[in-house]
Amino acid sequence: MREKSLSKVKKLDFSLLIISLALAVFGLVMIASATRGGVKELPSSYFVNRQLLWILIGYTVFFLLSFVNIRRFESFSLLVYLFVNLLLVIVLIAGSERMGAARWIDLGPFSIQPSEFAKAAVLLFLASFFSRIKDREPNFVELLQSLMLVGIPAALIFIQPDLGTTVVLLASWFAIVFAAGAKSEHLVVFILVFLLLFAVAVKFELLHDYQLKRLTVFLNPASDLKGPGYNIIQAKIAVGSGGFKGKGIFSGTQSALRFVPERQTDFIFSVIGEETGFIGSVLLLLLYFALISRLFIISSQLAEKTGKLFTFAYAFILVFHILVNVGMNLGIMPVTGIPLPFVSYGGSFFLVNMICLGIMESFWVHRKPV
Amino acid sequence: MLGKKQSKGKYDWSKQFELRLTFAVWFTVLVFAVLVLRLWFLQIVHHEYYAGLAEENRLREVKTPALRGKICDRNGEVLAKNRFSFAVFVDKNRIKDRDLFKKLALALNTTDGALLRKALKASFSIGENVLVARDLTIDQVSYLKERSEEFPGITIDYLALRYYPHKNLASHIIGYVGEISEEELNSREFENAEPGDIVGKTGIERVYDSFLRGQKGSIVYEVDALGNIRRVVSTEPAKSGKDVYLTIDYKIQQQAEIALKKAIERARKLGHRKANAGAAVVMEVNTGKIIALASYPDYDPNLFVTGVDPEIWKQLTAPDSGYPLLNRATKTGYAPGSTFKPVTLFSAFDNRVTFLGESFYCAGKWYGFGKDWPKSCWRKSGHGTIGLIRSIADSCDIVFYELGYRLYKLKGEQLQATARKLNFGSKTGIEIGEIQGRVPDKEWKKNYFKNRENQIWHPGDTVNLAIGQGDLLVTPIQVVRFYAAIANGGKFYRPYFLEKVVDQSGTVLRSEKPELDFEVNFNPAALRIVRKGLREAVLSGTAKTAFAGFPIEVAGKTGTSQVFGRDDYSWFVGYAPAENPQYAVCVVIEQGGHGGEVAAPAVRLILASLFGIPENDLVKAVDVSR
């Protein structure tokens, strides 16, 4: 048993561990910097301590999952999926509201964000769903079925409202069906349908005004100086003023003087840009790029379809998060509530990322010898 | 067919997956490339721009006002200073809030209309806040502060306001301050000024504004996004304005103003009911320093400090107000009457149309233009045989008609040339505003009149000019300067007010020196005659009773100028002591009647204070000459 464990440790992909840890520590420092002087009534230590705790929890979960052969529990993915949907329903009924959206379930000192867990649950469930299709492309009916499966939690999240996570779920679905080999013409049809649906949603005002504004304001942030446009402008100023070398960690003015709102969560990249400059920002992007590259390699090298699909889709989701979040901080993407993986303050999101990494490690550690 | 299907239909997902994986990798590379490019663009290419914006974000500069320098007289008596006052300001966006104004009016014991008028005029503001009331009592301040929630948009500030402790005294010299106007902001005159600044609007306040205004200080704060001040980054203390010392003597100024008032009263008592205005100037003969310069009616410059009330402005500028804002000593052109006669005499000597010892005969009428066109002397009975000295002392018109006509016959407009040489028709160079007056000639007449008949210059025009009548216009400052030149032998000094500029530590930054504008060579014989004539006018001539018993030897000339449709204007101008002249003094009383009766006693009263002679009232003079 001991020997078996040891061999498992040896088989671990340490790059995932090291890169994610580097990102988490980098994030922790930036959270400390972003929240110095406190946010609202909360002191900086509140955020740092909590994030540290979540990092510890995250790695514990990561190791647990790594050493469990996830394949044996693949059938549980349906259960997890159902459970997450249940949580999403609960959050709608009894969720605690923050900033106009009910996204959290209070659990004493902590609160969890079921929508974040939905990201992992949906990925795993869909990967499992498509892995059962052998030796052929998924047909249109199956694509539609899978979309329905994503659609339920996506709809529940959409009405919270949380447009960002909704879009992430849809992107996850797209990544999985793309990887699962859906025909190009089917993909095109779905993309067109999405666009049409979006147009309908806009037309019939299913989207809140502020959501629509957030989506378009980055094109002309000066048009909305009291809302998200202000965030974009201030984030750009923060990043741009950082210059090549940055103002130094704990020395940014845009963050310390609270010009950038949400600076420890969605806009943490602006603090990074301001305080660590071009060097730090590019270094961060390189870390991400290394992590994602490694994930693509893993997904290529894994034998089983579930693992391949899951890893691919997860890597894609990371790219999506980085593009949208960093792009938002740089003023080239809409303002959506999409955080920066491993770096942004937020326990649920951090934990979900560690769960996903753990699942992949499990696939990797328990891969069949070639 | 079957084989073909088998070979082609064998679906290999892994291969397909690898293909799509490659696609995903390239997509990822693209995403990261875009982000890095964008970072490069923001952080390297446009770094300076965003760094500037970040600084702008965090730094707030607050200007601190500088105290305006004092204005003092030559002995340090303060004529303009600062006083501190609690003032109420209302946010511009709250001006329509009627309830607020009603409540405020109740608290300040005034009417909401008065407050609103002030607010709407917005003549004094700090940022977005406009002043509605000042000089609050401590009780009013604490009342408003305790109930600050009931008064949204109201701020109370403790301000340094301009204060003129002597009120109307020397108001035409000192001028007043006010909030800088749009025009003034764009003018070269107020170069470092900013909107909302208080600057000098008229008088010394305006002319020496650059000394008086001082330099605003600044405090640079670091602020957060909500505008909360985090710390002070730097401070630059305000530099108070410099103190300006004037040549005027406030006691003499006071006496001059009293003399004007009394002279007007006297004129009215004597039946000149329309007498209502006048001017007085006292100048140092050998320097050009103005010791006093008064104009009546006058005004209280304190009314202008936070913007003049429209009602008061209306009163000050109404046609029946007597135009108290007008400085008659420098900005009104008068016919000088007989005070001009010395000019004619100088011209006559320069052009050799008379000679030392020439004697004339005055029978009360002059027939130079023929029997049908007689011109009268003011003394109907005539002066009899009269020489040049007595012609000045007794102000004989016949002599000057004759001299004027002789000058006319030279056909060269020599009389006008002499007048111009003696600075009539041009500005004296005094710091505060003045007009140049007018010396009429052929050219002027042609341009001035539309009617062909009126355009012709008649011999009578020159003859009238010779006794200071006709279209000639002079300012009191020009006249006093001319008499100072008679006294000092031909030196025309630039009249001036600025004695020195002193900074807060007492260092003299600028000390004004007398400036000799130009010098004329009077014909020595003419100068002797004029001086003697002026002295005799006081001793035995037209100003005899006005100066009877005055211990200082005075030389001077009366004038009683005629203005069409109005009562005669009363003039006296002279200098003292006659043998060693120090001061030249000029008084004109509009519609005051005879010079010897009204203006001369006023000059005596002013001279009395100059030489420390205890006289408190006008003497009763009975000179009815011109």
Interface residues (C-beta under 8 A of the other chain):
Chain A: K134 D135 R136 E137 F178 A179 G181 Q234 K236 I237 A238 V239 G240 S241 G242 G243 F244 T253 Q254 L257 R258 F259 G273 E274 G277 F278 S281 V282 L285 Y288 F289 I292 S293 F296 S299 S300 K305 K308 F312 A315 F316 V319 I322 L323 V326 G327 L330 G331 I332
Chain B: Y11 W13 Q16 F17 E18 R20 L21 A24 V25 F27 T28 V31 F32 V34 L35 V36 R38 L39 W40 L42 Q43 I44 H46 H47 Y49 Y50 A51 L53 A54 N57 R58 E222 V223 D224 A225 L226 R230
